Each structure stands twice: as structure tokens, then as C-alpha cells.
Amino acid sequence: MKSSQKVPREVQSRAVRLVEEHREEYPSLAAALQSIAPKIGCTPKTLRVWVNQAAVEAGSRPGMPASERQRIQELEREVKALRRANEILKLASAFFAQAELDRRCKR
């Protein structure tokens, strides 16, 4: 698969399940990944990432679940937008305050 293609979750889940079901048939996880990855059309590295993420999601491996990572990304985008809006409001406030001072001075 090309790296730019997004693999559906169902395909990833099936691939991880395949690794888990056949893991005992291989001397190591790396050997299992090397053997199974070409059969599903991805690289062993990609399959390892999927297996590791599945372990994180299951709670058997430390790390941040995808749902939490997505929530953090959404919050970071929101903070960025709010900071940008706040900066615009500060500039507008300064502009109108200066305009009010100019108006008072002309009287």
C-alpha cells in the first residue's frame, strides 16, 4: 500500500487479529510481522504500528489511545483559533481606543 493511502479501521483490526492468532507459529513477533505483512499488503513496520496501537487501546501497553490523541489535537486547534481571535480583539480594541482619544482631542 502507498503511504498516502488511509487504511480502513476494519482492515487494520483484521490484520492485528491475524497477527495475534498466528503469533505462536513464529519464533518472534518480528518474524510474524515479516511473514504476515506482505499477505495483507503493507510493510512490517506499518503492521507493527497497528499491533502496538491495538495494545495501547486494549490497555496492555502504556501509551495514549487514539481517541485521547484526537481530542488533544481538537483542543489544540481550538486554542489556536481562540488565541488568534483574542489577538484580533486586542488590536481592534486598541484601534477604537486610539480613535476615541483622537476624537476627544479634536474637540
WOJOTA-V101069 format. One record per backbone hydrogen bond with DSSP energy under -0.5 kcal/mol. NH is the residue of the N-H (numbers start at 1). CO is the residue of the C=O. If there is no record, write none. Layout:
nh->(NH,NH)
co->(CO,CO)
//
This chain:
nh->(5,7,12,13,14,15,16,17,18,19,20,21,22,23,25,26,32,33,34,35,36,37,38,39,40,40,41,42,47,48,49,50,51,52,53,54,55,56,57,58,59,59,60,61,65,69,70,71,72,73,74,75,76,77,78,79,80,81,82,83,84,85,86,87,88,89,90,91,92,93,94,95,96,97,98,99,100,101,102,103,104,105,106,107)
co->(2,5,8,9,10,11,12,13,14,15,16,17,18,19,22,23,28,29,30,31,32,33,34,36,36,37,37,37,43,44,45,46,47,48,49,50,51,52,53,54,55,56,55,55,63,65,66,67,68,69,70,71,72,73,74,75,76,77,78,79,80,81,82,83,84,85,86,87,88,89,90,91,92,93,94,95,96,97,98,99,100,101,102,104)
//
